[in-house]
Amino acid sequence: MRLSVLSIAILSGSLLAGGCVSQKKYKDLQSQHTATQLKLNQVTASNQECQTNLTSTQTRMRGLEEQLAAERNNLSSLQAALDKCLTSSTQGGVNISKLVDEINASNKYIQHLVNTKNKSDSLNMVLTNNLTRSLSREEMKDVDVQVLKGVVYVSLSDNMLYRSGSYEISGAAGATLSKIAKIIKDHNDYEVLIEGNTDNVPISQPNIRNNWDLSALRASSVVQALQNQHGVDPKRMTAAGRGEYNPLANNDTEAGKTRNRRTQIIITPKLDQFMELIEKAPEKK
């Protein structure tokens, strides 16, 4: 474009110099030149503006592409989180269902234990009432019947059962043991523990070493009397001695020693019944 302007200028100069072009013609050429230069300037400005817009558009496109890529990554993360949540929710539903089943099983077992305990308490009450009604007032002075923690304790005084310092059963004890034996036989679902207890006064007999021996021999005498004279099944009975180490009262007084010299008949549900309850407990899965 510069070459064209220069050519026109040279041509104009030549024409003017030679006097071949009129003044009017020169002015027309000058006007055309001015208009052409103006258009050139406009086109140049427009081109620069287009270049600027193109650069801006390209920058915006790169930004949009980056934003689109980020949104796609975010969408993938959200989808993965949703899938994990759905999986966890499904697993959680399974765990909740399993937990509900275990709770229901535990509740059934607890109710079973409650029913069993109620049944045991009722049987113990019947056993205790029958026993106390069968004994006379005189016998009740030497017999104490209690129910503690679901177990029936029949405590017999040594004065009624044995001769002094001996483990032989006295004749006066026969009638009382007969009544106790009848109650034991009427409730054959119970085990019977015969437990001998003494005071802390040392024993001095050649055939008895100490109070351990005395308490065990006295318990054994009651077991054999219940078996041989009153027909109680020996398989249901156990003889045990606790010596002076299970006192009810202080041995410092004669009254306390009298209370401590006793033989207890402890009547409990059979051990295999307890084991059966344990076996029926709900299993952990």
Residue pairs with C-beta under 8 A, 6 or more apart in sequence:
1 40
5 33
5 37
8 29
8 33
12 21
12 26
12 29
12 30
15 21
15 26
16 26
98 285
101 285
102 282
102 284
102 285
105 282
106 282
108 282
109 280
109 281
109 282
112 277
112 280
113 277
116 277
117 150
120 150
120 269
121 150
123 187
123 189
124 147
124 150
124 151
124 152
125 147
127 152
127 183
127 186
127 187
127 190
127 267
128 145
128 147
128 152
130 183
130 186
131 145
131 154
131 179
131 180
131 183
132 140
132 145
134 179
134 182
134 183
135 143
135 176
135 179
139 160
139 175
139 176
139 179
142 156
142 157
142 159
142 160
142 176
143 154
143 155
143 156
143 157
143 160
143 176
144 153
144 154
144 155
145 152
145 153
145 154
145 155
146 152
146 153
146 155
147 153
150 268
150 269
151 266
151 267
151 268
152 190
152 266
152 267
152 268
153 264
153 265
153 266
153 267
154 180
154 264
154 265
154 266
154 267
155 262
155 263
155 264
155 265
156 173
156 176
156 222
156 262
156 263
156 264
156 265
157 258
157 261
157 262
158 218
158 261
158 262
158 263
159 258
159 261
160 170
160 172
160 173
160 176
161 169
161 170
161 173
161 218
161 222
161 263
162 168
162 169
162 170
162 173
162 218
162 221
163 170
165 203
165 205
167 208
167 214
167 217
167 218
167 220
167 221
168 221
169 177
169 221
169 222
169 225
173 225
174 225
174 229
177 222
177 225
177 226
177 229
177 230
178 229
178 230
180 226
180 265
181 226
181 230
181 231
181 232
182 230
184 190
184 192
184 226
184 232
184 236
184 265
184 267
185 231
185 232
185 233
187 267
188 233
188 236
189 269
189 270
189 273
190 236
190 267
190 268
190 269
190 270
191 236
191 237
191 238
191 267
191 268
191 269
191 270
191 271
192 226
192 232
192 236
192 237
192 238
192 265
192 266
192 267
193 237
193 238
193 240
193 264
193 265
193 266
193 268
194 219
194 220
194 222
194 223
194 226
194 237
194 238
194 239
194 240
194 263
194 264
194 265
194 266
195 219
195 240
195 241
195 242
195 246
195 263
195 264
195 265
195 266
196 214
196 215
196 216
196 217
196 218
196 219
196 222
196 239
196 240
196 241
196 242
196 263
197 215
197 242
197 243
197 244
197 246
197 247
197 260
197 261
197 262
197 263
197 264
198 211
198 214
198 215
198 243
198 244
198 260
198 261
199 211
199 244
199 247
199 251
199 256
199 257
199 258
199 260
199 261
200 211
200 244
200 247
200 251
200 257
200 260
201 211
201 251
201 257
202 210
202 211
203 209
203 210
203 211
203 213
203 214
208 214
208 217
210 243
211 243
211 244
212 241
212 243
213 241
214 241
214 243
215 241
215 242
215 243
215 244
216 239
216 240
216 241
217 241
218 241
218 263
219 239
219 240
219 241
219 263
220 239
222 239
222 263
222 265
223 234
223 237
223 238
223 239
226 232
226 237
227 233
227 234
227 237
244 251
244 260
247 256
247 259
247 260
248 259
248 260
248 262
249 255
249 256
249 257
249 259
249 260
250 256
251 257
251 260
